[in-house]
Amino acid sequence: MIRPLLGRPLIEHRLREVHDRLRRAREELAIIDEQLISLEETAEDARIRSLVSETPLAERDWIEAQRHADAARRSKETTVALIGELEKRRDELLARLPPAAGLGGKPF
């Protein structure tokens, strides 16, 4: 939890850190999404080959491809959760940000 008496410079510093982490997490999510599409297509192709060929090797290929797609899905879920946590942290910091000096806390 953030202490309510943090000064503006410290809150701004923490906001920059959270912003940077949020940006990186969103970039990572975009990459994971692209990889997931490819992995799911590969798994589906392997599943169809496994059904058509009915060989143990084709079935193993399908299972392996599906494992990779499942791992990418879990990675996406973890990254989405991280983004939610970072957005919450950002909102908490913004709520505690005192008005800038000279503005008197009044909207312009």
C-alpha positions as CSV (number, residue, x, y, z in Angstrom):
1,M,0.0,0.0,0.0
2,I,1.2,3.5,-0.8
3,R,1.7,5.9,2.1
4,P,-0.6,8.9,1.8
5,L,2.1,11.4,2.7
6,L,4.5,10.7,-0.2
7,G,5.8,13.8,-1.9
8,R,5.1,14.7,-5.5
9,P,8.6,13.9,-6.8
10,L,8.5,10.5,-5.3
11,I,5.1,9.7,-6.6
12,E,6.1,11.0,-10.1
13,H,9.2,8.8,-10.0
14,R,7.0,5.7,-9.1
15,L,4.5,6.7,-11.8
16,R,7.3,6.7,-14.4
17,E,8.5,3.3,-13.2
18,V,5.0,1.9,-13.4
19,H,4.5,3.5,-16.8
20,D,7.6,1.9,-18.1
21,R,6.7,-1.5,-16.8
22,L,3.2,-1.2,-18.2
23,R,4.6,-0.2,-21.6
24,R,6.9,-3.2,-21.6
25,A,4.1,-5.6,-20.5
26,R,1.8,-4.3,-23.3
27,E,4.6,-4.8,-25.8
28,E,5.2,-8.3,-24.5
29,L,1.4,-9.0,-24.7
30,A,1.4,-8.0,-28.4
31,I,4.3,-10.4,-29.1
32,I,2.6,-13.2,-27.2
33,D,-0.6,-12.6,-29.1
34,E,1.2,-13.0,-32.4
35,Q,3.0,-16.1,-31.3
36,L,-0.2,-17.6,-29.9
37,I,-2.0,-17.2,-33.3
38,S,0.9,-19.1,-35.0
39,L,1.1,-21.8,-32.3
40,E,-2.6,-22.4,-32.4
41,E,-2.6,-22.7,-36.2
42,T,0.4,-25.1,-35.9
43,A,-1.5,-27.2,-33.3
44,E,-4.6,-27.3,-35.4
45,D,-2.7,-28.4,-38.5
46,A,-0.9,-31.1,-36.4
47,R,-4.3,-32.3,-35.0
48,I,-5.7,-32.7,-38.5
49,R,-2.6,-34.5,-39.7
50,S,-2.9,-36.8,-36.7
51,L,-6.5,-37.6,-37.5
52,V,-5.8,-38.2,-41.2
53,S,-2.6,-40.3,-40.7
54,E,-3.6,-42.1,-37.5
55,T,0.1,-42.7,-36.6
56,P,1.7,-42.4,-33.2
57,L,4.3,-40.0,-34.5
58,A,1.6,-37.6,-35.9
59,E,-0.3,-37.8,-32.6
60,R,2.9,-37.0,-30.7
61,D,3.5,-34.0,-33.0
62,W,0.0,-32.8,-32.3
63,I,0.3,-33.2,-28.5
64,E,3.7,-31.3,-28.6
65,A,2.2,-28.5,-30.7
66,Q,-0.8,-28.3,-28.3
67,R,1.6,-28.0,-25.3
68,H,3.4,-25.1,-26.9
69,A,0.0,-23.3,-27.6
70,D,-1.1,-24.0,-24.0
71,A,2.1,-22.6,-22.6
72,A,1.7,-19.4,-24.7
73,R,-2.0,-19.1,-23.5
74,R,-0.8,-19.3,-19.9
75,S,1.9,-16.7,-20.6
76,K,-0.8,-14.5,-22.1
77,E,-3.0,-14.9,-19.0
78,T,-0.1,-14.0,-16.7
79,T,0.8,-10.9,-18.7
80,V,-2.8,-9.7,-18.8
81,A,-3.0,-10.1,-15.0
82,L,0.3,-8.2,-14.7
83,I,-1.1,-5.4,-16.8
84,G,-4.2,-5.2,-14.6
85,E,-2.1,-5.0,-11.5
86,L,0.1,-2.3,-13.0
87,E,-2.9,-0.3,-14.1
88,K,-4.3,-0.5,-10.6
89,R,-1.0,0.6,-9.1
90,R,-0.9,3.5,-11.6
91,D,-4.4,4.6,-10.6
92,E,-3.5,4.4,-6.9
93,L,-0.5,6.6,-7.5
94,L,-2.5,9.1,-9.5
95,A,-5.1,9.3,-6.8
96,R,-2.3,10.3,-4.3
97,L,-0.6,12.8,-6.5
98,P,-0.8,16.2,-4.9
99,P,-1.5,19.2,-7.1
100,A,1.5,20.8,-8.8
101,A,2.9,23.9,-7.1
102,G,1.5,27.2,-8.4
103,L,-1.7,25.7,-9.6
104,G,-3.4,25.8,-6.2
105,G,-5.1,22.6,-7.0
106,K,-7.6,24.4,-9.2
107,P,-8.3,23.2,-12.8
108,F,-7.1,25.6,-15.4
